Amino acid sequence: MGINMEKQRQTAQRREGLTGKEKRRRKRSVKEPLREAEVSRYQNQMPPETLEELTPEIRRQYFLWDEIFKREIELYPGTLFPLIKEIFGKEYPAQTSVTMLSTEYVVSKIYEQGHRKIQSIHSDLLVQVGSRDIYHIECQMKEGGNIALRMLEYDMNIALVHGCGRTDSGNHSKYKLKFPQSVILYLNNTKNTPDAESCSVEGPDGREHIYSVPVMKVQEYTPQMIADRQLNLLFPFLPIRFKNRFDTILDKKNNVEIKEKMEALKKDLTALIMDCIMILNREEENGDLERKAVNDFLELIGKACDHLFAKEPELLREVHEIMEPTIKLVREELEEQIGRQKAQLDQHVVNFIRQCREEKRSQTETEQLVRKIFSLERQDAKEKVAECW
């Protein structure tokens, strides 16, 4: 049976006129997903429908980090100001507005295979600060590829949409394009990561123009440096510094030293996270962060670790254990107990109101019963009934 099916497959391929290279590519696409390095190489070089066929794991690798960054800006827009100051040297008052702008642009692209496609391109983050300043931020795991050309493509489209205007010069009206302030955040930088990414643009007159984008090397920042400069939105990206080391250990599964190396990595990773926790708690004590923000940053650190170290559950278990308070005060335990009791009471009230509705009791009669049975104030009882009625 198996031999006949294989012959049928080979016959179908011959009819389709597939080359040996295409056969191998099709066979690989069926049996295994593209490796991360291959996906990175093909980004912006293949039609979008091909990218859509990639596994969820590879798609997460693409989008997780910029989604974390976007979420931080959405929740706490003010955290963007210290980053802008660090990169561009410009300061804004705390009350300055931050508006998220669309990052999608429709373009016509020709791929290496010769296919022309009308498609959408997406930059990572585009924000307007105040009434006119626009910032474009891209999160990259590592250097290389065509990032300078991609940034130029993004920024040209951004300028056409948001920075195109007219300037009057004598009897003539001229167009002026204002490019956004752009930066590349390299999340897993190495000693080879450049200080800026650039490309040369030659105009019709033969003059050369250099398009350059500054780079922020995230892993050069220690937790204390982040705290001193209030760059709190960088905290979730710090565990990335252990990615290469972790992958190297996993590649040497038969090495007798693997256990010792994993224990050493665990020690260094947990020490880093404990530093982050200590600093974030101190920021709360100083009034620079609310408890909610501290918890959100810690949760994002945990999500980053879940993604980076998913292949080592024991390591993840220890990471999440240290992120829980080692000592709970009596006050905290009482507050948790009161919270649980209140939630239980609310559920009993809801169930009782539903029962009253099923018994065809009036809303007024139900309010009176809720007040009497659950000892609620009149307004509280009225609101509860109104919510469930």
Buried (B, 14 or more C-beta within 10 A) or exposed (E): EEEEEEEEEEEEBEEEEBEEEEBEEBEEEEEEBBEBEEBBEBBBBBBEEBBEEBEEEBEEBBBBBBBBBBBBBEBBBBBBBBBBBBBBEEEBEEEBEBEEBEBEBEEEBEBEEEEEEEBEBEBBBBBBBEEEBBBBBBBBBBBEBBBBEBBBBBBBBBBEEBBEEEEEEEEEEEEEEEBBBBBBBBBBBEEEBBEEBBBEEEEEEEEEEEBBBBBBBBBEBEBEEBBEBBBBBBBBBBBBBBBEBBEEBEEEEEEEEBEEBBEEBBEEBBEBBEBBBEBBBEBBEEEEBEEEBBBBBBEBBBBBBBBBBEEBEEBBEBBEEBBEEEEEEEEEEEEEEEEEEEEEEEEEBEEBBEEBBEEEBEEEEBBBBBBEEBEBEEEBBBEBBEEBE
